[in-house]
Amino acid sequence: MEIKTKLGLRIKAIRETASMSQKDLAYSADLDRSYIASVESGQRNVSIVNIEKIANALGVSVKEFFNDGSFEEKKEL
């Protein structure tokens, strides 16, 4: 799975767990709702600055945000 898709799914999962709408997240992160929608759908390449804004708005650290099994790469020897 492409990293943009993994990132979008992670944002959506945390947002839904927090019972936030895309509009609520966008407002809290000072980003546009359509931007959040395109990130969640894996259509947008997100800057680290915006990842930090989104994580903060979701109430998690950037470390906690990426501390998820879906970001682990399986390396073949």
LUMSE-859318 format. One line per field, with one value per atom (N, C-alpha, C): x, y, z; chain; residue in three letters; residue number from 0. Coordinates in Angstrom, 2 decimals. Layout:
! residues N
x <- (X, ...)
y <- (Y, ...)
z <- (Z, ...)
c <- (A, ...)
r <- (ala, ...)
k <- (NUM, ...)
//
This chain:
! residues 77
x <- (0.85, 0.00, 0.90, 0.52, 1.28, 1.24, 2.34, 2.46, 1.39, 1.02, -0.02, -1.35, -1.62, -2.86, -2.82, -1.68, -1.53, -1.72, -1.12, -1.21, -2.66, -3.34, -4.74, -5.64, -5.42, -6.23, -5.97, -4.71, -4.37, -5.05, -5.01, -5.67, -7.17, -7.77, -9.21, -9.56, -8.77, -9.04, -8.97, -7.92, -7.79, -8.91, -9.22, -10.29, -11.62, -11.93, -13.22, -13.26, -12.14, -12.07, -12.33, -11.86, -12.07, -13.44, -14.25, -15.59, -15.53, -14.56, -14.42, -14.84, -15.43, -15.72, -14.48, -14.47, -13.37, -13.36, -14.52, -14.64, -14.03, -14.33, -13.77, -12.25, -11.74, -10.29, -9.64, -10.23, -9.69, -9.63, -10.69, -10.72, -9.64, -9.53, -8.55, -7.11, -6.89, -5.54, -5.23, -6.21, -6.08, -5.76, -6.51, -6.38, -7.77, -7.84, -9.12, -9.73, -11.06, -11.73, -11.45, -11.41, -11.14, -9.71, -8.79, -7.42, -7.42, -8.13, -8.22, -8.82, -9.86, -10.51, -9.53, -8.75, -7.80, -6.64, -6.26, -5.22, -5.75, -6.95, -7.53, -7.74, -7.98, -8.19, -6.88, -5.76, -4.45, -4.10, -4.78, -4.54, -3.51, -3.12, -2.24, -0.98, 0.12, 1.40, 1.50, 1.54, 1.44, 2.82, 3.00, 4.26, 4.33, 5.54, 5.72, 5.10, 5.10, 4.47, 2.98, 2.33, 0.89, 0.60, 1.50, 1.33, 1.33, 2.24, 2.29, 1.01, 0.51, -0.74, -1.90, -1.97, -3.06, -2.94, -1.74, -1.53, -1.92, -1.47, -1.82, -3.33, -3.97, -5.43, -6.17, -5.56, -6.15, -5.79, -4.90, -4.53, -3.50, -2.70, -1.64, -0.32, 0.78, 2.09, 2.39, 3.36, 3.76, 4.29, 5.06, 5.58, 4.43, 3.45, 2.29, 1.51, 1.44, 0.73, 1.33, 2.67, 3.33, 3.59, 3.28, 3.48, 2.31, 2.28, 1.19, 1.78, 1.34, 1.87, 1.76, 0.84, 0.66, 1.83, 2.68, 3.81, 5.09, 5.04, 6.23, 6.46, 7.68, 8.08, 8.58, 8.17, 8.69, 9.86, 11.03, 12.24, 12.62, 12.91, 13.37, 14.88, 15.43, 16.89, 17.45)
y <- (-1.18, 0.00, 1.24, 2.22, 3.47, 4.24, 4.91, 5.64, 6.73, 7.39, 8.42, 7.82, 6.62, 5.93, 5.51, 4.97, 4.57, 5.77, 6.88, 8.11, 8.58, 8.59, 9.01, 8.13, 6.83, 5.90, 6.08, 6.36, 6.57, 7.84, 8.90, 10.15, 9.91, 9.26, 8.99, 8.15, 7.13, 6.25, 7.02, 7.83, 8.60, 9.63, 10.28, 11.29, 10.68, 9.52, 8.88, 8.39, 7.90, 7.50, 8.69, 9.85, 11.08, 11.70, 11.06, 11.56, 12.97, 13.18, 14.48, 14.34, 15.38, 15.43, 15.97, 15.84, 16.44, 17.96, 18.54, 19.99, 20.38, 19.59, 19.87, 19.77, 18.73, 18.54, 19.68, 20.04, 21.12, 22.42, 22.71, 23.94, 23.91, 22.80, 22.68, 22.73, 22.20, 22.17, 23.41, 24.30, 25.49, 25.11, 24.13, 23.67, 23.64, 23.54, 23.50, 22.10, 22.01, 20.71, 19.87, 20.49, 19.73, 19.19, 19.90, 19.41, 18.14, 18.17, 16.99, 15.82, 16.07, 15.01, 14.39, 15.22, 14.70, 13.96, 14.37, 13.65, 12.29, 12.26, 11.00, 10.01, 10.50, 9.60, 9.22, 9.73, 9.36, 10.08, 11.17, 11.90, 13.00, 13.32, 14.46, 14.04, 14.62, 14.42, 15.46, 15.03, 15.94, 16.33, 17.60, 18.06, 17.67, 17.60, 17.27, 18.35, 19.58, 20.68, 20.41, 20.00, 19.72, 18.43, 17.46, 16.25, 16.63, 17.53, 17.97, 18.73, 19.59, 20.31, 19.34, 18.34, 17.36, 16.52, 16.05, 15.26, 16.07, 17.31, 18.17, 18.37, 18.59, 18.78, 17.51, 16.36, 15.09, 14.72, 15.52, 15.27, 14.17, 13.92, 12.91, 13.54, 12.96, 13.43, 12.85, 13.44, 12.91, 11.49, 11.26, 9.91, 8.92, 9.28, 8.42, 8.19, 9.24, 9.15, 8.05, 8.02, 7.02, 5.70, 5.62, 4.39, 3.44, 2.94, 2.09, 1.03, -0.18, -1.27, -1.08, -0.25, -0.08, 0.65, 1.32, 2.04, 1.21, 0.01, -0.83, -1.45, -1.32, -1.92, -3.32, -4.24, -5.59, -5.69, -5.91, -5.98, -7.42, -7.69, -9.04, -9.06, -10.14, -10.27, -10.85)
z <- (0.00, 0.00, 0.00, -0.74, -0.86, 0.46, 0.79, 2.05, 2.19, 1.09, 1.17, 1.60, 1.13, 1.49, 2.96, 3.41, 4.81, 5.73, 5.36, 6.16, 6.25, 5.12, 5.09, 5.93, 5.84, 6.63, 8.13, 8.49, 9.89, 10.43, 9.65, 10.06, 10.24, 9.28, 9.34, 10.56, 10.84, 11.99, 13.30, 13.46, 14.70, 14.79, 13.68, 13.67, 14.06, 13.50, 13.80, 15.25, 15.77, 17.17, 18.09, 17.66, 18.44, 18.17, 17.37, 17.01, 16.43, 15.54, 14.88, 13.42, 12.90, 11.46, 10.76, 9.44, 8.68, 8.88, 8.98, 9.19, 10.54, 11.59, 12.91, 12.90, 12.26, 12.18, 11.41, 10.28, 9.47, 10.27, 11.00, 11.80, 12.88, 13.58, 14.67, 14.16, 12.95, 12.38, 11.54, 11.39, 10.55, 9.10, 8.60, 7.22, 6.59, 5.29, 4.59, 4.66, 4.77, 4.84, 3.60, 2.43, 1.20, 1.20, 1.87, 2.01, 2.86, 3.98, 4.86, 4.09, 3.32, 2.54, 1.54, 0.87, -0.12, 0.54, 1.76, 2.50, 2.92, 3.48, 3.93, 2.80, 1.61, 0.47, -0.22, 0.30, -0.25, -1.53, -1.83, -3.07, -2.93, -1.71, -1.49, -0.75, -1.16, -0.49, 0.62, 1.87, 3.02, 3.53, 3.82, 4.39, 5.87, 6.39, 7.80, 8.69, 8.23, 8.98, 9.14, 8.06, 8.13, 8.88, 8.84, 9.64, 11.12, 11.51, 12.90, 13.27, 12.40, 12.66, 12.86, 11.99, 12.06, 13.34, 13.65, 14.87, 16.10, 16.17, 17.31, 17.42, 16.29, 16.29, 16.73, 16.47, 16.88, 18.32, 18.92, 20.31, 20.49, 19.47, 19.56, 19.14, 19.62, 19.20, 17.82, 17.15, 15.84, 16.00, 17.08, 17.35, 17.52, 18.34, 18.56, 17.26, 16.45, 15.17, 14.29, 14.23, 13.37, 14.08, 15.36, 16.12, 15.86, 14.65, 14.19, 13.27, 13.37, 12.57, 11.07, 10.63, 9.18, 8.53, 9.33, 8.76, 8.75, 9.28, 9.31, 7.95, 7.48, 6.20, 6.45, 5.64, 5.70, 4.73, 5.31, 4.49, 4.24, 3.01, 2.65, 2.67, 3.19, 3.26, 2.00)
c <- (A, A, A, A, A, A, A, A, A, A, A, A, A, A, A, A, A, A, A, A, A, A, A, A, A, A, A, A, A, A, A, A, A, A, A, A, A, A, A, A, A, A, A, A, A, A, A, A, A, A, A, A, A, A, A, A, A, A, A, A, A, A, A, A, A, A, A, A, A, A, A, A, A, A, A, A, A, A, A, A, A, A, A, A, A, A, A, A, A, A, A, A, A, A, A, A, A, A, A, A, A, A, A, A, A, A, A, A, A, A, A, A, A, A, A, A, A, A, A, A, A, A, A, A, A, A, A, A, A, A, A, A, A, A, A, A, A, A, A, A, A, A, A, A, A, A, A, A, A, A, A, A, A, A, A, A, A, A, A, A, A, A, A, A, A, A, A, A, A, A, A, A, A, A, A, A, A, A, A, A, A, A, A, A, A, A, A, A, A, A, A, A, A, A, A, A, A, A, A, A, A, A, A, A, A, A, A, A, A, A, A, A, A, A, A, A, A, A, A, A, A, A, A, A, A, A, A, A, A, A, A)
r <- (met, met, met, glu, glu, glu, ile, ile, ile, lys, lys, lys, thr, thr, thr, lys, lys, lys, leu, leu, leu, gly, gly, gly, leu, leu, leu, arg, arg, arg, ile, ile, ile, lys, lys, lys, ala, ala, ala, ile, ile, ile, arg, arg, arg, glu, glu, glu, thr, thr, thr, ala, ala, ala, ser, ser, ser, met, met, met, ser, ser, ser, gln, gln, gln, lys, lys, lys, asp, asp, asp, leu, leu, leu, ala, ala, ala, tyr, tyr, tyr, ser, ser, ser, ala, ala, ala, asp, asp, asp, leu, leu, leu, asp, asp, asp, arg, arg, arg, ser, ser, ser, tyr, tyr, tyr, ile, ile, ile, ala, ala, ala, ser, ser, ser, val, val, val, glu, glu, glu, ser, ser, ser, gly, gly, gly, gln, gln, gln, arg, arg, arg, asn, asn, asn, val, val, val, ser, ser, ser, ile, ile, ile, val, val, val, asn, asn, asn, ile, ile, ile, glu, glu, glu, lys, lys, lys, ile, ile, ile, ala, ala, ala, asn, asn, asn, ala, ala, ala, leu, leu, leu, gly, gly, gly, val, val, val, ser, ser, ser, val, val, val, lys, lys, lys, glu, glu, glu, phe, phe, phe, phe, phe, phe, asn, asn, asn, asp, asp, asp, gly, gly, gly, ser, ser, ser, phe, phe, phe, glu, glu, glu, glu, glu, glu, lys, lys, lys, lys, lys, lys, glu, glu, glu, leu, leu, leu)
k <- (0, 0, 0, 1, 1, 1, 2, 2, 2, 3, 3, 3, 4, 4, 4, 5, 5, 5, 6, 6, 6, 7, 7, 7, 8, 8, 8, 9, 9, 9, 10, 10, 10, 11, 11, 11, 12, 12, 12, 13, 13, 13, 14, 14, 14, 15, 15, 15, 16, 16, 16, 17, 17, 17, 18, 18, 18, 19, 19, 19, 20, 20, 20, 21, 21, 21, 22, 22, 22, 23, 23, 23, 24, 24, 24, 25, 25, 25, 26, 26, 26, 27, 27, 27, 28, 28, 28, 29, 29, 29, 30, 30, 30, 31, 31, 31, 32, 32, 32, 33, 33, 33, 34, 34, 34, 35, 35, 35, 36, 36, 36, 37, 37, 37, 38, 38, 38, 39, 39, 39, 40, 40, 40, 41, 41, 41, 42, 42, 42, 43, 43, 43, 44, 44, 44, 45, 45, 45, 46, 46, 46, 47, 47, 47, 48, 48, 48, 49, 49, 49, 50, 50, 50, 51, 51, 51, 52, 52, 52, 53, 53, 53, 54, 54, 54, 55, 55, 55, 56, 56, 56, 57, 57, 57, 58, 58, 58, 59, 59, 59, 60, 60, 60, 61, 61, 61, 62, 62, 62, 63, 63, 63, 64, 64, 64, 65, 65, 65, 66, 66, 66, 67, 67, 67, 68, 68, 68, 69, 69, 69, 70, 70, 70, 71, 71, 71, 72, 72, 72, 73, 73, 73, 74, 74, 74, 75, 75, 75, 76, 76, 76)
//
